[in-house]
Amino acid sequence: MTSLEITILLHCHTRNDEIPYRDLPAVKQVVQALLVDELIKADGDRCGFCCTEKGKAHVRQLCNVPLPVSQWVDVAGNQIK
């Protein structure tokens, strides 16, 4: 996912207002893709869109991705401790 896709998905998951910059072509394209993938849906009670159960599960999945760790290696590829 791109950072814009993640931003919009998180917005729909956590906010109760309209998606910022919703009239920009890139935002419209991402919203359409998230709708097609059934990660968000139109929500008449709120100001536009909300996460589907699939979208909520994907947010949980993203939140559970561990942070990367770095390590030092020598020119032979051996880890330096």
C-alpha positions, 0 to 999 in steps of 0.5 A: 500500500502507498502512504496515501492509501494507508492515510485514507484507510486510517482516516476512514477507520478513526475519523468521523469527518470528510476525507481531506483533499477529497476532490484531488484526482489522486485521492479520488483514485485511492478512494475508488480503489479502496471501495473496489477492494472492499476496505471502505464503504459509503456511510450515509450516517457519517461524512462519506466513508467508513471501514468495512470489517475487511478494512478494520482487519487490514488496519489491525494487520498493519498495526501488527507489522513489527518494526525493522531492525538494523544490524552491522555487518562486515564486508564478508556479511558477518554480523558484528555484535 
